[in-house]
Amino acid sequence: MNFLTILRRVFKAPDLRKKVLLTVFLLLVFRIIAHIPVPGIDTERLKSFFSQNQYLGLLDVFSGGSLTRFSIAAMGVNPYINATIIVQLLTMIVPKLEEISKDGERGRHQMNQYMRYLTVPLAAIQAFGLILLFKSPSAAIFTNLTTFDTIQIILTLTVTSIILMWIGELITESGIGNGISLLIFAGIVGRIPIELRNLAVSFSATNLMPLIILTTLTLASIFLVVIVNEGQRQIPVTYAKRIRGNRMYGGANTHIPLKVNTAGVIPIIFALSIMSFPTLIANFFTSAKSDWLRSVAAFVVKAFDPASLLYYAIYFVLVIGFTYFYTLITFNPVDVADNLKKQGGFIPGIRPGQATVAYLSKILNRITLAGALFLGAIAVLPFVIQSTTKINSIVGGTSLLILVSVILETMRQMEAQLIMRDYEHFLER
């Protein structure tokens, strides 16, 4: 079922049409909020500062361009994303949280509450950190900022992040698709017309060939993202037959789907955070009074220059490492093997227990390598495009991955809604 067919059938169903219209309305509200500015900002210095800091550029992707304008939605849903990642990692470490997460719907609701509670202090801390960064001598974006102004900005940014979190959850519950992902998607899409305009303004006959190369690389990247995102290894599973009373249970054949890109975009976020952290700290000390401190800060800034080949080489390696790390967190072969054993399931030709763990680990390592190399290539894609064409990419590798993933996931959800609706009508006959 193609996209246009799905969309046409969705709008024919009144209940699904309401969900789609509600989703579109809430996304428009988000875009309006994203254009309400915070007063007292030197916009020219802000743009100049962002062009020199890649980590803030990634945060700007998730805020939909609000950070470069420093609107009241400057932090977007970043605090909620950070809270989600922290809670997921703590779930693997803290036995109590792991127990709660496995408690069905009740456990999922409680974990979501923890994420919401954690979002509030993270939003306040991040807002205060942005103000400190923008007040530093290397940025000097804020002018004549009083204590009252600082508190007011922190409260405004924090409350707006909570509102955006609520909008995202409202879309998830009453609309179509994952709300937080769609907010990020809307932010990225909102930047594309501006990038296209800038590209059209700079167009000339001399850069026609680079533009063709840029278009070809972008289309090829979209094709590869779709292929890898949808790619999976299906491991066959057979459930033994069991007789209880006069009935026979089990005997079914199914499979365990192992996605090539299990980790999604998370490894890129982790790696970019690690790579940008030294530069972020060093920028505070580039104007220090101590000569040796200024020298060290200048060395760190130069060593971690996003325009250098060394930066992207280290970046590529870190993405691969974090892909393995996050994949092992989200898919634990020991837990899967134990669950199969308890339910009477086994992989044909593989003994239950430790042999199943070894087999799953072997398969997981192989497909994770392909996914890690893919994510690494996507991460360094802007550097490759700029080096080849001397033109900035309209949509970066991370943004491209998010766009394709959100579109595919939303289409799957709409198709599932249609199938469920058809099935209910079939039962009513």
Secondary structure, DSSP 8 states (H G I E B T S, - for coil): --HHHHHHHHHHSHHHHHHHHHHHHHHHHHHHHTT-B-SSB-HHHHHHHHTT-HHHHHHHHHTTTHHHHTBTTTTTTHHHHHHHHHHHHHHHH-HHHHHHHTSHHHHHHHHHHHHHHHHHHHHHHHHHHHHHHHHSTTT--B-S--HHHHHHHHHHHHHHHHHHHHHHHHHHHHSSS-HHHHHHHHHHHHHHHHHHHHHHHT--GGGHHHHHHHHHHHHHHHHHHHHHHH-EEEEEEEE--EEETTEEE---EEEEEEETT-STTHHHHHHHHHHHHHHHHHGGGTT-SSHHHHHHHHHHHHHT-TTSHHHHHHHHHHHHHHHHHHHHHH--HHHHHHHHHHTTEE-TTS-TTHHHHHHHHHHHHHHHHHHHHHHHHHHTHHHHHHHHHSS--SS-HHHHHHHHHHHHHHHHHHHHHHHHHHHHHHHH-
